[in-house]
Structure formats: structure tokens, C-alpha cells
């Protein structure tokens, strides 16, 4: 058993120490995209596997993940660190880019990879598209990638009925990782920056809901423009709410942040090549236990294994906060849905520009009395602003003036970098002027008689 001080030291070394003595500000971008069969049928995974083989040969990627059937689900380019993969299932493709100092290099590589995939898919009437929810989710075969990690993750998410005694709502989409797609960015931060960045960007989440919402469960709950929050928070990931979503407290110091991390729960480890899932348990409590019993998959059956906690298990503490501190010394901003492909760099540009202006951003949000400081905290505000119908009490003129002020600050931050990256903000500035976002625009176009298949193609175009 470990003492609390020993556990805190493990957590410090994993999450805080990598931010010490940071000198460069690198950017990491991850873009997930749904694969859509335009023939209104399920995606044929054989076509996906063929595409994977061609992609690896074309760009010199080396396999790093092979499923139980011998299919490649992850590969890396060892020269630039880019990763080509499928997230949770073969319905969802992801490009993760090796760290860079500027956005243009990432965008150029994205276009190269994306254009190749689209050209390969075209004869099959397949396409990638920029939507946060796969529009063919009800048609697709939503099964996890055939490996221990993804199958046990699905098992964990499907176990919500075991927690009926918990005072929380569970949705009925344990397969959500197989049809939801995100746009995430990781940015280097220093130890000194950590508290202010986490706290300020946490306060910014309501405004991000207005700009980036793009995940609608078509035909079920079309009032919710960003169901991404609900899918994560009302799943078994959210049994401990400190593992997901926003921070419902203020973060002023590194100790505040470390204290918050100690409230998170661990729910999986690995032993002898087997992924073990167990009831989520607070990380401090976990290391006080002599033994636990976990479940693993073997030959298609769920089996049990007793095991002892060990210090190395700290690597399996997985949180999914909107501002998530990683073991790389970065903050991962993970609340944004996949964006239309023509706007693919907006998420990265938005966070990168404002990171340079964190102090000014904090002052701007702190002095606002149109959206903030009116009886709701940032968590409550985001929960209101992910809906199509905005609160009647909201002064929309004042709110969108605040959105434009945030974007102006972001543009200033990008211009200071002197690389011309502010060009990637133009779609967001247009959204603010028109008071819209991709989800709202999609619903309006559907109501005006446009066919969904045409919207899928449009959201997949690289240029407007």
C-alpha cells in the first residue's frame, strides 16, 4: 500500500514535472472524422482495410497496432511523428500530427493525407466528412476494434446497468465512441502557466459551445447541438464526474490542480497483456487496497482476475476533462466536435491564439456581465448554450459582442506569432457575425429541404 504523499508524488511526476523548464511551445493536433457510405449502407470494413494498406505504402507509415484478425488499426510515420489510426472502430478515422511549431505545416500534411483517402474512397461512394456524429450511425456496424483494449472499453461503457443505484442519468449509447468524432489540440504549457490556463479556458467553454457545436443525434434529439458533452458525462466514464467534463471549482495554484487530480478515479490496468476493467475507484483509495478483482476478455468470454495495485498503474489513470493535463507536459483541449473539413484548423488556431493572451482573456471574461456573473457558473452556462434554443433571458447582442471580442483577442495572439495563422480564424469570425455554428447551420439546411447526403459531401469539402 502507498501513502498519500507517495501517491501525490507519483501524480506530480507524471503530470506536473513534465511542464518544468519548458522552453518551446509545440502544437499537437488530433482530427477524428467519420467514414460515410454514401450508398446509405453500412461501411464495409474490407474497403477500410484496403485503404489502410495503400495509405501505409504511400506515406511510409509503420504499423503500431494490429487487431486480433491481423488488420492494422494504428501506424506511425517515424520521420515526423504523425499517426494514422482508427478510433474505437473502423467507422472513425483519425490523423494525429507530430508536434510542430506552426499550424501551416500541420495543415499541409492534413491535406495530403485527406486528399489521398478521399481519392481512394471515391469509386466506392465513400467519404470522410466533418461532422461530430456519423450521420449513418444507425446503418453502420458499431462494433469495437478487435483488440483487448477497445473491447474491454466497450464492455466498461456497456456496464452502466450495474450502477442503477447511482444518482445519475446514464444514456443508452455505450457505443458512442464508434460514431462520435472530435477535433483536439495539445499545447505545451509551463508549470507557472498551468493554473491560469486551466482555469481561464475552463471559463471559456460556454463561448466554445456557441462556436464549435457540431454533434447532433439526427432524428432523436435535434435540439442538442453538441451531444458530445452528454455522451461522455452520462456514461460510465462519468461515474466519477471529476474524470470528465469541466472543472466545477476554481484552479488558482499548482497544488489546486494536483489536489483535483487526486479526486479522479481509475478503472483499468494491464496485467500479462490483458486489459482489466473494474469498478471505478478513487486513485488514492486504489493504492490503499491490498487486492482488486478485474474483468478481462479471453476467447470471447469475460473472465475474472485478482491483482495487486502497483505504482506503475498510475499510467492507467485516464481522465477526459475539457482541459486535460497530459503526461507530455501539455494541456489537451478536448471539448470541440469535429469541424467541417474546410474549417479543420479552426480549433487549433483558436486555442493557440488565446494561449498567448491568457491574461487578457481572463480579464475580458472576468469583467463581462452579459454572459458571466449573472447567477450561473461556467459549467451551467455551457449546459445551456449547447442547445439550439438559447435562454430567453440571454442578451444575444451582448453575448455575441463578447464572442467577437474573444476572437479579436485570438486574432491578435496569432498575428503576434507572425506566421499568418490568423487566416484559420476566418470561419469562426463568420460564425460569430451570423450567430451560427456547424450544427445549427446543418439543421437549418435540412429544414430548407436539402438532402443529408449533400450536406455530408459539403461538410467533407476541403474548400468552401
Phi and psi in degrees as a GROMACS rama.xvg file:
@    title "Ramachandran Plot"
@    xaxis  label "Phi"
@    yaxis  label "Psi"
@TYPE xy
-103.247  146.104  UNK-2
-80.0094  160.208  UNK-3
-57.6583  -40.0872  UNK-4
-63.6922  -36.7671  UNK-5
-67.6042  -38.1023  UNK-6
-68.4028  -43.6228  UNK-7
-60.6526  -36.4409  UNK-8
-66.5623  -39.7044  UNK-9
-60.8192  -44.9303  UNK-10
-66.6594  -40.0942  UNK-11
-60.9821  -47.4102  UNK-12
-63.5406  -32.9132  UNK-13
-80.1157  -40.8948  UNK-14
-108.086  -33.8643  UNK-15
-96.8958  -45.6935  UNK-16
-55.233  -38.5584  UNK-17
-61.4375  -14.6744  UNK-18
-89.6124  -6.27543  UNK-19
-74.9597  141.247  UNK-20
60.6609  31.8417  UNK-21
-71.1905  136.772  UNK-22
-119.395  -35.4717  UNK-23
-105.009  155.781  UNK-24
-112.117  95.3066  UNK-25
-92.5295  159.952  UNK-26
-120.721  133.617  UNK-27
-123.516  130.54  UNK-28
-123.187  134.117  UNK-29
-124.393  126.877  UNK-30
-126.994  112.71  UNK-31
-97.6455  142.337  UNK-32
-142.158  136.735  UNK-33
-72.9775  143.839  UNK-34
-93.7873  129.21  UNK-35
-123.811  130.354  UNK-36
-89.5394  110.491  UNK-37
-70.8737  -8.47257  UNK-38
-82.2689  8.53947  UNK-39
59.2091  43.1671  UNK-40
-132.385  170.152  UNK-41
-65.7252  149.768  UNK-42
-64.1428  130.649  UNK-43
-86.421  112.603  UNK-44
-64.6382  -23.0934  UNK-45
-63.2271  -37.9328  UNK-46
-64.8436  -39.9477  UNK-47
-63.5023  -43.5938  UNK-48
-65.083  -37.9823  UNK-49
-63.667  -41.9068  UNK-50
-59.9698  -42.1916  UNK-51
-58.7032  -46.8231  UNK-52
-60.2355  -43.9501  UNK-53
-65.5629  -41.6413  UNK-54
-61.0763  -45.4208  UNK-55
-63.7213  -39.6297  UNK-56
-67.6701  -39.0687  UNK-57
-66.431  -41.1407  UNK-58
-112.201  4.22451  UNK-59
71.6161  29.2109  UNK-60
-79.7743  147.393  UNK-61
-110.74  134.071  UNK-62
-60.1051  137.004  UNK-63
-124.828  -11.3058  UNK-64
-141.274  121.995  UNK-65
-127.101  127.78  UNK-66
-78.7728  -179.107  UNK-67
-68.4194  -15.4188  UNK-68
-96.7467  2.26931  UNK-69
88.8847  9.87685  UNK-70
-91.2022  140.039  UNK-71
-80.1395  127.553  UNK-72
-117.17  -4.53574  UNK-73
-153.911  142.515  UNK-74
-153.164  154.399  UNK-75
-128.54  145.734  UNK-76
-93.1681  111.563  UNK-77
-72.4936  -13.4492  UNK-78
-80.4872  -42.0067  UNK-79
-116.439  -3.81423  UNK-80
81.9109  4.79135  UNK-81
-68.0942  144.518  UNK-82
-122.116  130.483  UNK-83
-106.277  126.207  UNK-84
-155.234  173.934  UNK-85
-117.616  133.279  UNK-86
-98.7146  111.292  UNK-87
72.7739  -45.1327  UNK-88
-145.456  171.667  UNK-89
-83.8426  12.556  UNK-90
-93.4599  -5.25755  UNK-91
-134.83  110.832  UNK-92
-95.7838  146.23  UNK-93
-135.048  134.917  UNK-94
-109.49  121.888  UNK-95
-116.504  125.455  UNK-96
-100.699  136.921  UNK-97
-59.3266  154.505  UNK-98
-59.0114  138.563  UNK-99
-135.898  164.576  UNK-100
-97.7772  -11.7793  UNK-101
-147.04  155.378  UNK-102
-75.0743  -30.1637  UNK-103
-61.093  -39.3053  UNK-104
-63.3224  -40.3862  UNK-105
-65.1576  -43.4009  UNK-106
-63.7741  -39.7418  UNK-107
-62.1312  -43.2102  UNK-108
-69.6337  -37.306  UNK-109
-57.7747  -48.697  UNK-110
-60.1274  -40.1531  UNK-111
-62.7891  -48.0497  UNK-112
-67.2899  -45.4936  UNK-113
-62.9994  -45.97  UNK-114
-61.5318  -38.3169  UNK-115
-63.7704  -47.098  UNK-116
-62.2017  -44.9364  UNK-117
-63.3154  -39.723  UNK-118
-64.6585  -39.1614  UNK-119
-67.8868  -41.0415  UNK-120
-71.277  -27.6125  UNK-121
-52.6959  -47.3528  UNK-122
-62.7835  -22.6546  UNK-123
-90.0672  -0.518679  UNK-124
61.5141  39.5918  UNK-125
-109.947  159.411  UNK-126
-156.579  152.222  UNK-127
-86.3546  152.3  UNK-128
-145.729  164.912  UNK-129
-101.478  66.9826  UNK-130
-127.917  143.708  UNK-131
-77.6562  -16.4022  UNK-132
-127.223  130.265  UNK-133
-62.5403  119.206  UNK-134
-64.5511  -16.6798  UNK-135
-104.462  25.3102  UNK-136
-58.9265  -31.8514  UNK-137
-78.0571  -16.1352  UNK-138
-94.1216  -28.2775  UNK-139
-74.6249  161.236  UNK-140
-88.2754  97.3152  UNK-141
-88.6002  77.7628  UNK-142
-119.681  148.433  UNK-143
-72.0128  155.911  UNK-144
-55.6396  139.9  UNK-145
-77.3624  75.8598  UNK-146
-148.984  166.54  UNK-147
-59.7653  -42.8715  UNK-148
-62.6584  -51.798  UNK-149
-70.8645  -35.3015  UNK-150
-69.8378  -38.3788  UNK-151
-73.5538  -30.5901  UNK-152
-62.5251  -44.8646  UNK-153
-63.6106  -38.8547  UNK-154
-60.4977  -42.7419  UNK-155
-62.3382  -47.1263  UNK-156
-67.5484  -27.8874  UNK-157
-81.934  -5.11371  UNK-158
-89.6738  14.6409  UNK-159
-59.9049  -27.5495  UNK-160
-65.4906  -19.3732  UNK-161
-71.1445  -15.3146  UNK-162
-111.746  33.9591  UNK-163
-60.8949  -23.1678  UNK-164
-77.1581  -12.3792  UNK-165
-73.9688  141.633  UNK-166
-81.7352  59.3745  UNK-167
-144.562  157.369  UNK-168
-90.203  129.373  UNK-169
-108.555  129.507  UNK-170
-75.0397  176.405  UNK-171
-113.486  39.31  UNK-172
-126.184  61.2772  UNK-173
-61.8913  -17.5939  UNK-174
-90.7164  17.4789  UNK-175
-60.7478  -29.0134  UNK-176
-65.7056  -15.4299  UNK-177
-91.0274  -8.37091  UNK-178
-133.554  5.54122  UNK-179
-111.966  145.021  UNK-180
-134.06  144.477  UNK-181
-128.543  167.265  UNK-182
-125.43  114.128  UNK-183
-122.521  151.859  UNK-184
-136.671  139.141  UNK-185
-113.614  133.261  UNK-186
-127.807  138.451  UNK-187
-65.8637  139.01  UNK-188
-136.129  155.544  UNK-189
-94.7116  162.608  UNK-190
-56.1941  -39.017  UNK-191
-67.4173  -31.5624  UNK-192
-78.4196  -25.8202  UNK-193
-47.0811  -57.8983  UNK-194
-60.0557  -45.1452  UNK-195
-66.6268  -40.8802  UNK-196
-65.3297  -49.1035  UNK-197
-60.0397  -47.2533  UNK-198
-68.0899  -41.5733  UNK-199
-69.7454  -45.4404  UNK-200
-70.61  -25.7362  UNK-201
-63.8382  -41.6869  UNK-202
-65.9543  -24.0815  UNK-203
-78.4603  -14.1886  UNK-204
-54.6228  -37.0256  UNK-205
-60.4872  -39.6167  UNK-206
-67.7888  -37.235  UNK-207
-62.6446  -32.8143  UNK-208
-62.3667  -39.1301  UNK-209
-67.3991  -33.0558  UNK-210
-89.9987  -39.0817  UNK-211
-110.28  -3.23306  UNK-212
-55.4322  127.696  UNK-213
-160.491  36.2229  UNK-214
-136.29  103.947  UNK-215
-120.21  132.941  UNK-216
-84.0122  85.7363  UNK-217
-57.6087  134.404  UNK-218
84.0068  -2.7335  UNK-219
-125.672  -58.0367  UNK-220
-140.991  74.7738  UNK-221
-80.6905  -3.2598  UNK-222
-77.0074  -21.4221  UNK-223
-93.3234  108.606  UNK-224
-81.0382  -22.2481  UNK-225
-133.656  86.0442  UNK-226
-79.0483  -3.17167  UNK-227
-54.9943  -45.5155  UNK-228
-58.1798  -48.932  UNK-229
-61.9856  -41.2219  UNK-230
-61.182  -39.3544  UNK-231
-79.2702  -48.3395  UNK-232
-72.7047  -29.1544  UNK-233
-104.152  31.2364  UNK-234
-113.476  -178.435  UNK-235
-66.2264  -15.9434  UNK-236
-61.6335  -28.667  UNK-237
-95.9659  11.0833  UNK-238
-55.5315  -42.6728  UNK-239
-101.188  107.075  UNK-240
-62.0304  -14.5213  UNK-241
-79.1128  -1.96854  UNK-242
-89.8985  -15.3971  UNK-243
-136.246  169.621  UNK-244
68.1183  -155.609  UNK-245
-87.896  169.23  UNK-246
-86.7019  127.364  UNK-247
-98.4541  23.3317  UNK-248
-142.697  166.739  UNK-249
-87.5254  143.02  UNK-250
-114.297  108.734  UNK-251
-107.805  -26.1362  UNK-252
-135.418  166.93  UNK-253
-61.9219  -36.0673  UNK-254
-62.5209  -38.8474  UNK-255
-58.0182  -43.8273  UNK-256
-67.8271  -43.3369  UNK-257
-64.4536  -39.4172  UNK-258
-60.6324  -39.3495  UNK-259
-65.5613  -42.2681  UNK-260
-60.4398  -34.8285  UNK-261
-68.6711  -11.7884  UNK-262
-90.2001  -3.8694  UNK-263
-76.6685  164.678  UNK-264
-114.097  148.893  UNK-265
-108.13  142.421  UNK-266
-136.658  0.599707  UNK-267
-153.36  150.546  UNK-268
-145.825  -178.676  UNK-269
-128.057  135.821  UNK-270
-139.084  126.563  UNK-271
53.3356  40.7238  UNK-272
76.0867  6.76581  UNK-273
-109.971  132.78  UNK-274
-83.5411  122.507  UNK-275
-107.73  128.895  UNK-276
-109.098  147.91  UNK-277
-152.155  168.913  UNK-278
-57.4397  129.256  UNK-279
-54.0295  135.272  UNK-280
-136.854  139.075  UNK-281
-52.845  139.855  UNK-282
-62.5052  -33.5037  UNK-283
-69.1885  -41.4584  UNK-284
-67.3198  -36.4223  UNK-285
-55.2436  -45.3407  UNK-286
-80.0094  -2.23313  UNK-287
-90.3378  -11.8893  UNK-288
-82.278  142.494  UNK-289
-74.3795  -44.83  UNK-290
-147.335  154.875  UNK-291
-133.993  163.709  UNK-292
-115.858  124.605  UNK-293
-115.454  163.514  UNK-294
-109.179  142.986  UNK-295
-141.142  165.588  UNK-296
-104.713  130.562  UNK-297
-144.7  122.744  UNK-298
53.1205  39.9234  UNK-299
79.7526  2.05999  UNK-300
-118.741  145.566  UNK-301
-83.4031  125.056  UNK-302
-122.848  165.741  UNK-303
-110.546  149.671  UNK-304
-144.601  133.424  UNK-305
-89.9773  140.272  UNK-306
-149.79  163.71  UNK-307
-104.866  138.531  UNK-308
-63.2694  145.615  UNK-309
-138.463  156.674  UNK-310
-55.5639  -31.8988  UNK-311
-65.1645  -16.1193  UNK-312
-66.3901  -12.6185  UNK-313
-57.3954  -25.8377  UNK-314
-67.9782  -15.3636  UNK-315
-100.054  7.79027  UNK-316
-75.4528  107.858  UNK-317
-116.068  115.983  UNK-318
-113.366  160.402  UNK-319
-135.225  52.9574  UNK-320
-74.1404  158.305  UNK-321
-65.1469  -31.8165  UNK-322
-121.022  98.9144  UNK-323
-107.911  121.459  UNK-324
-77.7891  129.071  UNK-325
-108.582  169.061  UNK-326
-75.2423  -5.35604  UNK-327
-88.3752  -0.456369  UNK-328
80.0971  25.7248  UNK-329
-121.552  162.084  UNK-330
-105.25  128.095  UNK-331
-98.5921  121.206  UNK-332
-94.9972  113.198  UNK-333
-128.584  21.5547  UNK-334
-95.3819  -6.79935  UNK-335
-88.0399  136.244  UNK-336
-70.0299  161.203  UNK-337
-52.8503  138.608  UNK-338
-105.789  158.629  UNK-339
-49.3331  141.442  UNK-340
-61.5834  -31.3107  UNK-341
-65.5477  -19.7381  UNK-342
-110.705  25.1591  UNK-343
-63.591  -24.8806  UNK-344
-95.0924  3.61688  UNK-345
-63.9251  -40.5128  UNK-346
-63.8883  -47.3502  UNK-347
-63.8807  -43.7633  UNK-348
-63.6895  -40.9758  UNK-349
-59.2115  -49.4289  UNK-350
-72.4884  -38.1675  UNK-351
-64.1676  -45.4231  UNK-352
-63.3249  -42.4823  UNK-353
-76.3515  -23.7317  UNK-354
-60.3326  -35.1631  UNK-355
-72.3451  -15.8908  UNK-356
-121.34  30.7874  UNK-357
-58.9295  -42.3146  UNK-358
-62.7867  -47.7512  UNK-359
-64.9736  -37.9367  UNK-360
-62.8857  -41.8178  UNK-361
-61.2898  -41.8416  UNK-362
-65.3962  -41.5162  UNK-363
-61.8234  -47.8846  UNK-364
-69.3434  -35.4053  UNK-365
-69.0468  -26.7964  UNK-366
-95.5768  -3.8074  UNK-367
-78.377  138.244  UNK-368
-128.96  16.8889  UNK-369
-90.3843  -48.9751  UNK-370
-101.011  -48.1987  UNK-371
-90.0777  165.888  UNK-372
60.0563  36.1592  UNK-373
-126.518  34.0555  UNK-374
100.322  -9.65007  UNK-375
-121.164  140.75  UNK-376
-85.7682  177.619  UNK-377
-64.3361  -36.6552  UNK-378
-61.6419  -46.7354  UNK-379
-66.1405  -37.4232  UNK-380
-64.7812  -44.2402  UNK-381
-62.1357  -40.0301  UNK-382
-62.5785  -26.0914  UNK-383
-82.4212  -36.9514  UNK-384
-86.6883  -1.89464  UNK-385
-85.0895  -0.340653  UNK-386
-96.4774  155.061  UNK-387
-66.6359  -40.6317  UNK-388
-89.3393  110.534  UNK-389
-77.948  152.92  UNK-390
-55.2881  136.705  UNK-391
-63.475  -25.6422  UNK-392
-75.1177  -8.20603  UNK-393
-80.7083  130.819  UNK-394
-82.0382  93.3877  UNK-395
-65.2586  -33.7903  UNK-396
-60.3417  -45.8885  UNK-397
-68.2621  -38.9849  UNK-398
-64.8771  -45.5891  UNK-399
-73.426  -23.4288  UNK-400
-65.2545  -38.1413  UNK-401
-66.181  -42.1558  UNK-402
-58.2522  -45.0029  UNK-403
-65.7108  -34.4476  UNK-404
-67.344  -38.3917  UNK-405
-63.4587  -43.7241  UNK-406
-66.859  -35.0939  UNK-407
-64.2649  -40.0292  UNK-408
-64.6714  -40.2859  UNK-409
-64.0016  -44.1516  UNK-410
-59.6744  -41.2434  UNK-411
-61.9846  -41.9256  UNK-412
-62.6721  -41.3462  UNK-413
-69.8777  -39.429  UNK-414
-63.2261  -33.7612  UNK-415
-63.3991  -25.0799  UNK-416
-73.6676  -20.6992  UNK-417
69.7734  26.5232  UNK-418
-115.3  2.18137  UNK-419
74.5001  19.1845  UNK-420
-75.1039  -11.1771  UNK-421
-64.6736  -13.6756  UNK-422
-60.2299  -28.2649  UNK-423
-74.9144  -9.27175  UNK-424
-84.8623  -14.4192  UNK-425
-56.0629  -41.7446  UNK-426
-61.8585  -34.8923  UNK-427
-71.146  -37.4206  UNK-428
-65.1397  -37.1679  UNK-429
-66.4344  -41.1043  UNK-430
-60.2495  -42.4889  UNK-431
-63.8523  -42.7805  UNK-432
-62.3534  -40.4946  UNK-433
-91.3183  -1.95492  UNK-434
54.715  55.2558  UNK-435
-143.291  177  UNK-436
-153.039  172.358  UNK-437
-59.2063  -37.7332  UNK-438
-67.5237  -44.5154  UNK-439
-63.1404  -42.0355  UNK-440
-65.7654  -38.8752  UNK-441
-62.6963  -45.7705  UNK-442
-64.2049  -40.7647  UNK-443
-62.8112  -40.8047  UNK-444
-69.0578  -37.0605  UNK-445
-64.7812  -40.1788  UNK-446
-67.5615  -24.978  UNK-447
-86.4117  7.8358  UNK-448
99.4093  1.32086  UNK-449
-72.1753  145.653  UNK-450
-80.1728  144.403  UNK-451
-59.1147  -37.8516  UNK-452
-61.4718  -33.9221  UNK-453
-71.4625  -34.6048  UNK-454
-67.9581  -38.322  UNK-455
-58.8101  -45.6533  UNK-456
-64.3009  -42.8527  UNK-457
-64.8967  -42.1597  UNK-458
-72.0319  -10.4799  UNK-459
-98.7185  -2.81411  UNK-460
-75.5595  144.915  UNK-461
-82.7058  -19.6687  UNK-462
-135.893  152.126  UNK-463
